[in-house]
């Protein structure tokens, strides 16, 4: 699980952390899997993660506190190892 405090988001910190972990996985030749929240989905796509599945939760079914937010989609994503370390 990776999260960057909202005060420090949009500064490249999450990208650098993911790239560092990806380099370790690439060196070991293993794919990496993650579960992405909607807000980070585009970031992971830019870092070569691809969708393999998703599930939807209708937040309207969880009472009035979450009513009005609609369907929340969570993605399962994978990134295959890269042999060329210049490709991230």
C-alpha positions as CSV (number, residue, x, y, z in Angstrom):
1,X,0.0,0.0,0.0
2,X,1.3,3.4,-0.9
3,X,-0.1,6.8,0.0
4,X,1.4,10.2,-0.1
5,X,0.0,12.8,2.3
6,X,-2.3,15.2,0.5
7,X,-0.1,18.1,1.5
8,X,2.8,16.5,-0.5
9,X,0.9,15.1,-3.5
10,X,1.5,16.3,-7.1
11,X,5.2,16.7,-6.4
12,X,6.4,13.4,-8.0
13,X,7.0,11.6,-4.7
14,X,4.6,8.8,-5.4
15,X,6.1,8.3,-8.9
16,X,9.6,8.1,-7.5
17,X,8.5,5.6,-4.8
18,X,6.8,3.4,-7.4
19,X,9.7,3.7,-9.8
20,X,12.1,2.6,-7.1
21,X,10.0,-0.5,-6.2
22,X,9.6,-1.3,-9.9
23,X,13.4,-1.3,-10.4
24,X,13.7,-3.8,-7.5
25,X,11.0,-6.0,-9.0
26,X,12.6,-5.7,-12.5
27,X,16.0,-6.8,-11.2
28,X,14.3,-9.9,-9.6
29,X,12.3,-10.5,-12.8
30,X,8.9,-10.5,-11.1
31,X,5.7,-8.8,-12.0
32,X,4.1,-6.4,-9.5
33,X,0.4,-6.3,-8.7
34,X,-1.6,-3.6,-7.0
35,X,-5.1,-2.6,-6.2
36,X,-5.7,1.0,-7.4
37,X,-8.1,3.5,-6.1
38,X,-9.7,5.7,-8.8
39,X,-7.6,8.8,-8.0
40,X,-4.3,6.9,-8.7
41,X,-5.4,4.9,-11.7
42,X,-4.0,7.3,-14.3
43,X,-0.7,7.5,-12.4
44,X,-0.3,3.7,-12.5
45,X,-1.1,3.6,-16.1
46,X,1.7,6.0,-16.9
47,X,4.0,3.7,-15.0
48,X,3.2,0.7,-17.2
49,X,0.6,-0.9,-15.1
50,X,-2.3,-2.4,-17.0
51,X,-5.8,-3.4,-15.8
52,X,-6.5,-7.0,-15.3
53,X,-9.8,-6.7,-13.3
54,X,-12.0,-4.4,-11.4
55,X,-14.9,-4.4,-9.1
56,X,-17.6,-1.8,-8.4
57,X,-19.2,-0.8,-5.2
58,X,-22.4,1.2,-5.3
59,X,-21.9,3.6,-2.4
60,X,-25.5,4.5,-2.5
61,X,-26.2,1.1,-1.0
62,X,-24.2,1.9,2.1
63,X,-26.5,4.4,3.7
64,X,-27.0,8.2,3.7
65,X,-23.5,9.0,4.7
66,X,-22.1,7.8,1.3
67,X,-25.3,8.5,-0.7
68,X,-24.8,10.5,-3.8
69,X,-21.2,9.3,-4.5
70,X,-22.4,6.7,-7.0
71,X,-20.3,3.7,-8.1
72,X,-16.8,3.4,-6.8
73,X,-14.5,1.4,-9.0
74,X,-11.3,-0.3,-7.7
75,X,-8.9,-1.7,-10.2
76,X,-6.5,-4.7,-10.0
77,X,-3.4,-3.9,-12.1
78,X,-0.2,-5.6,-13.0
79,X,3.2,-4.4,-14.3
80,X,5.4,-7.0,-16.1
81,X,9.2,-6.8,-15.4
82,X,11.3,-4.8,-17.7
83,X,14.7,-6.0,-18.8
84,X,16.0,-2.6,-19.9
85,X,16.5,-0.5,-16.8
86,X,16.1,2.7,-18.7
87,X,12.4,1.9,-19.3
88,X,10.1,2.7,-16.4
